[in-house]
């Protein structure tokens, strides 16, 4: 089982969101609650099996502390973290060799 933490950036390796980046906002046994602040908002966080996400060496400590305390985190803040991760790691992609699926 991957070692995931609240506030960590992950990419999905399975499902229709494969290759898409998210922020971990909750851990529940072998499931992880993730949000990107855009299509998957904090209010409707996606719950995925930990085997279906890839953890990255990017943790946002301030948001992690606030989430752990139960303080409110906005979708805008989560979007900012995910966008910053994309800017800092332009070559890093998901298991399928892409950041998101091309639905064309």
CORVEN-V16191 format. One record per residue. RES is the residue in one letter. SS is DSSP state (H for helix, E for strand, L for the rest). Layout:
res	ss
RES	SS
RES	SS
This chain:
res	ss
X	L
X	L
X	L
X	L
X	L
X	L
X	L
X	E
X	E
X	E
X	E
X	E
X	L
X	L
X	L
X	L
X	L
X	L
X	L
X	L
X	E
X	E
X	E
X	E
X	E
X	E
X	E
X	E
X	L
X	L
X	E
X	E
X	E
X	E
X	E
X	L
X	L
X	L
X	L
X	L
X	L
X	H
X	H
X	H
X	L
X	E
X	E
X	E
X	E
X	H
X	H
X	H
X	E
X	E
X	E
X	E
X	E
X	E
X	E
X	L
X	H
X	H
X	H
X	H
X	H
X	H
X	H
X	H
X	H
X	L
X	L
X	L
X	L
X	L
X	H
X	H
X	H
X	H
X	H
X	H
X	H
X	H
X	H
X	H
X	H
X	H
X	H
X	H
X	L
X	L
X	L
X	L
X	L
X	L
X	L
X	L
X	L
X	L
X	L
X	L
X	L
X	L
X	L
X	L
